[in-house]
Each structure stands twice: as C-alpha cells, then as structure tokens.
Amino acid sequence: MSMSTGGGKPGGLQAEINVTPLIDVLLVLLIIFLVVMPIMMKMETLEVPRNIDTDQEMPDPNASQLTVFVKPDLSIDFSDGLSESPMPISASDLVRTLRPKLEAMASNGNAKVVFVDFDPTVPWKEVVGTMDQIRALAADVNHDEIKVALKVKDADLRK
C-alpha cells in the first residue's frame, strides 16, 4: 500500500510505480538463476599420474621414455630413453623429431607420454609453449592423445 502526498486531482491517475510486483519478479529471476547455474557448470576431469613406489613395483623396462629438456638459452635436449646422452635439437625441429618416435610408440600399443623438464631460469611461457608444440602433434580434436607431463624435481633440489 502506498501513500500519496498531494499533487494532482483527487481520484486522478497516479504516475507512481508499484514496487511490490517488480521485487517479486526479481526474486523469481534470482531463484531461477540459482537453480540453473549448477546445471550449466561443466566439470573438467583431471588425470594426475600416481607416484610409483619403487620398493613394490618397477616401471616397464621396455617402455621408452621420451624426455624434452629446455635449457636456459631456450635450446632443447631430446632423449628417447634408449641413447646414453641427450640429443641437442632446435625448437623448430622438435615436432619433426618427436613425430616418428610417437608413431612408433602408437604402433607398439604404448601410451604416448612425453616428459618435459626445464631449467628453473627458463620463463614459464617458453615451457608452456614447448608443451603446446608437443600436444599439437595429437591427431584428436582435444589433443588428449599425447600426454605431456612435467618432470618432478627431487626434494633435495627444491630446498
């Protein structure tokens, strides 16, 4: 109920807005949005590799471990796990070097996993760019075919 404080003819038209229906509509809209938002939210799953307990299980000795190491001068060392020393390659040759190795892993039925290691002085942008280059080799739309993992630094080196 509202109260008018004069002006105009008695019994004439009032030019005041009735706020009660407006608030009712806003509350209904608020309730609708609160109910719809959890339904619209999409959950993203994250696969985190587990640590291997070396006392109880050993990794597969036949599995090849592809490792890319980004040096402070942004050059790259590539190791396929078979050779003794890493092979220095340029950033532009990374895709050409990895493609045949990943195709060989796929033909053997092994998972396509590439480990990326980097010097702590390398800018994070360069590390992520290297990881994106590797994931771009995947044939699927979401680039989930190739798993890229950062190497965990030893606890002694972190201190």
C-alpha positions in Angstrom: 0.0 0.0 0.0 1.4 3.4 -0.9 0.6 6.8 0.3 0.3 9.9 -2.0 1.4 13.3 -0.6 -0.7 15.5 -2.8 -0.4 16.9 -6.3 -2.9 16.3 -9.0 -6.7 15.9 -8.7 -8.2 13.7 -6.2 -9.2 10.4 -7.9 -6.9 11.1 -10.9 -4.2 8.9 -12.4 -1.2 8.3 -10.3 2.2 8.3 -12.0 3.9 6.2 -9.3 5.3 2.7 -9.9 4.2 -0.1 -7.8 7.4 -1.7 -6.5 6.0 -4.9 -5.0 5.4 -6.8 -8.3 8.8 -5.6 -9.5 10.5 -7.1 -6.5 8.5 -10.3 -6.9 9.7 -10.7 -10.5 13.3 -10.0 -9.5 13.2 -12.7 -6.7 11.8 -15.2 -9.1 14.6 -14.5 -11.6 17.2 -14.8 -8.9 15.8 -18.2 -7.8 15.8 -19.4 -11.5 19.4 -18.4 -11.9 20.4 -20.1 -8.7 18.8 -23.3 -9.8 20.1 -23.2 -13.4 23.8 -22.3 -12.6 24.9 -25.6 -11.1 23.3 -27.4 -14.0 25.2 -25.3 -16.6 28.5 -25.7 -14.9 30.7 -28.2 -16.7 33.1 -30.4 -14.7 36.6 -30.9 -16.1 38.3 -34.1 -15.2 42.0 -34.1 -14.5 44.2 -37.2 -14.7 47.1 -37.0 -12.3 49.7 -39.6 -12.6 50.5 -41.5 -9.5 53.9 -41.9 -8.0 55.5 -45.3 -8.5 56.6 -47.0 -5.3 60.0 -48.4 -6.4 60.0 -50.8 -3.4 56.9 -52.7 -4.5 56.8 -52.2 -8.3 59.2 -51.4 -11.1 58.4 -49.5 -14.3 58.3 -51.4 -17.5 61.9 -51.8 -18.8 60.7 -52.0 -22.4 58.8 -48.7 -22.3 60.6 -45.8 -23.9 60.7 -42.6 -22.0 60.7 -39.5 -24.2 62.1 -36.5 -22.4 62.4 -32.9 -23.6 64.7 -30.7 -21.6 64.5 -26.9 -22.1 67.8 -25.2 -21.3 68.2 -21.6 -20.1 69.3 -20.4 -23.6 66.0 -21.9 -24.9 67.7 -24.7 -26.8 66.3 -28.2 -26.3 67.8 -31.5 -25.5 65.9 -34.6 -26.5 66.2 -38.1 -25.0 64.4 -41.1 -26.2 65.5 -43.2 -23.2 67.5 -45.6 -25.4 70.6 -43.5 -26.1 73.1 -42.7 -23.4 73.3 -38.9 -23.9 70.5 -36.5 -24.9 70.5 -35.1 -28.4 70.5 -31.3 -28.8 67.8 -30.1 -31.2 66.4 -26.8 -32.1 62.9 -25.7 -31.1 61.8 -25.8 -34.7 63.0 -29.4 -35.1 61.1 -30.6 -32.0 58.0 -31.7 -33.9 60.0 -33.4 -36.7 62.0 -35.3 -34.1 59.1 -36.4 -31.9 56.6 -37.4 -34.7 58.3 -40.7 -35.7 59.0 -41.6 -32.1 55.4 -41.1 -31.1 54.2 -43.0 -34.2 56.4 -45.9 -33.2 55.0 -45.8 -29.6 51.5 -46.0 -31.0 52.3 -48.9 -33.3 53.7 -50.8 -30.3 50.5 -50.1 -28.3 52.3 -48.0 -25.8 50.8 -44.8 -24.4 52.1 -41.6 -25.9 53.8 -39.9 -23.0 56.4 -37.1 -23.3 58.1 -35.7 -20.2 59.1 -32.0 -20.2 61.9 -30.9 -18.0 63.3 -27.4 -17.8 65.9 -25.3 -16.1 64.4 -23.1 -13.3 65.6 -20.0 -15.0 63.5 -20.7 -18.2 60.4 -18.4 -18.4 57.2 -20.3 -17.8 55.8 -19.0 -21.1 58.5 -21.0 -23.0 57.8 -24.2 -21.1 54.1 -24.0 -21.8 54.9 -23.2 -25.5 57.0 -26.3 -25.7 54.2 -28.4 -24.1 51.7 -26.9 -26.6 54.0 -27.8 -29.5 54.1 -31.4 -28.3 50.4 -31.7 -27.8 49.8 -30.2 -31.3 51.1 -33.5 -32.7 48.0 -35.3 -31.5 45.5 -36.4 -34.1 42.4 -36.0 -32.0 40.4 -32.8 -31.6 41.1 -32.2 -27.9 44.8 -33.1 -28.2 44.4 -35.7 -25.5 46.1 -38.5 -27.5 49.5 -37.4 -26.3 50.1 -36.9 -22.6 52.6 -34.3 -21.7 54.0 -34.4 -18.1 56.3 -32.1 -16.3 59.2 -33.9 -14.6 59.1 -33.6 -10.8 62.2 -32.1 -9.3 63.9 -34.0 -6.5 63.0 -32.7 -3.0 66.8 -32.1 -2.3 67.0 -29.7 -5.3 63.9 -27.7 -4.2 65.5 -26.7 -0.9 
